[in-house]
Amino acid sequence: MTDTPPSFDPGDRNSYRAWTAIPIRFGDQDVVGHVNNVAIAGYFENARCMHLIPALKHSEPKLTTVLARIVIDYRAELHFPGSVDVGIRVTARGNKSFVITGAIFDGDACCATSEATMVFFDPRTRRSAVPPPDAWQRLSNLL
């Protein structure tokens, strides 16, 4: 895999290439009154899917991605009501996989960061796959 860009800081809004705004739902809270860890994982998933699915929709062969690994660091509490901005960026890539780093921001405050390893997947063969040559071009807004 390639190295993380030298100017990349996971807690800095300026480090991210693509954004998704997500409303905080009442049901995202836990008994302590802050947003639950499962909801935060869902926010990261929504942001990844918002950008990966359209980019790979017309690939040949038909490819998708699957999540192979995720690490989430919780930095600050989130509360209902409100909304968050989730930024993502590809920070490393290999032959069949890549890493998407993400962060959840409440205003300028970074509340959580994640590192997700995504694997290109061919649903017909049910195996990992080398992406077609233009896949990185379609994902260029995330690099």
N, C-alpha and C positions, 0 to 999 in steps of 0.2 A: 504494500500500500504506500501511497505517497504521503509525505509529511503534511501536517497541519500548516496552513499559510502562516508565515512568520508574524504578521500583524494581527493575528486572530486572538481575541480575548473573549471567552464564552460568556462573560457577564456584561459585555459592552454591546449596546443596541447597534452600533455602527459595524459590527462584525458580521451581520446577517444579510443575506441576499433576498430572501423571500419571506413574506409575512402572511399570517392568518389571524384575524380578529375572532375571538371566541367569547361568547357571553358566559358568565358564571351562573349556573342554575342553582336554585334553592336546594335541590337534591344532591348537589356536589359536596355539600357540607357533611362533616361527621359530628359525633356527639360533643366534641370539644368546641365546635362552632367555626372551624376553619375548613378550607377545601381539602377533601380527602385525597390521599396519595393515588388512589385508583382514578379519580377524576383528572388529576394532573397528568398521569400516564395517557389518559384519553385525549387531553389537549395536545400532547405531543403527537399522538397517532393521527389526529385530525389534520394537523399542520403537514405532516409528512404525506398523507394521502391526498390532500388538496393539491399538492404539487407533483407528486410522482405519478398518480394515476393518469392525469391528462397527458403528461409528457410521454408516457409509454403506451398509450392507448392504440396508436397506429403502428407500432413496431412490427417488423417481420424478422425473425419469427415472432409470434405473439408472446411477449414476455410480460411478467409482472415482477414484483419484488416481494420478498418475505423478510420478516424481522428475525434475525438470528441471535441478536444480543441487544440489551438495553441497560444503561446505567443512568439513574436519575439522582441528582443531588438537589436536595430541598434547601433553599436559602432563606426564605421568608414566608410567612403565612399569607394566604389569600382568603378573602371573605366575600360572601354574598351580601348585597347585590354588587354587580360590577361586570367588567369584562377585562380580558387580558389580550395582549398581543404576543403571538408565538412566532419567533424568528427561527429560520433553519438555514443551514448551509452545508454543502458537502465539504468535508475537511480531509478526507483521505479516500483513495480509490485503488482497487486492485483489478484483477482480471475478471472476476465474477461477482465482486462485492464492493461496497463503499460504505463510508461512515458519514452519517448525517449528525451534526451537532446542532442542538437546539436550545433555546432559552425562552422562558415565559417571563414577560414583563408586565407589571402593574404600573403604568406610567413609565417613569425612568428606573424604577426599582426592579432588579432581576430577582425573581422569586424562586426559580428552579432552572437547572440546566440538565441537558441529557446528551448522551452519546449513543446512537443507535447504529448497529451494523446491519446493513441491508444486503441481501443476496438476490441477484437476478435469478429468476425462476421461470422455467418453461412449464406451463400447466399441462401441456400434452404429454410430456415425458415424465413429469413430476420430479424433475431434477434441476439442480443449479445449472446455469448456462452462461456462456460468454455472450455479452450483449452485442447487437449488430454495431457496425462502425459508427453509425449516426446517433447512437443512444446518448453519448456524452454531449453531442450538440443539442439534442432535445432537452437535456438536463442542464444546459449551460447557465441558466438563470440561478442555479443553486451552487455553482462552483465559486 
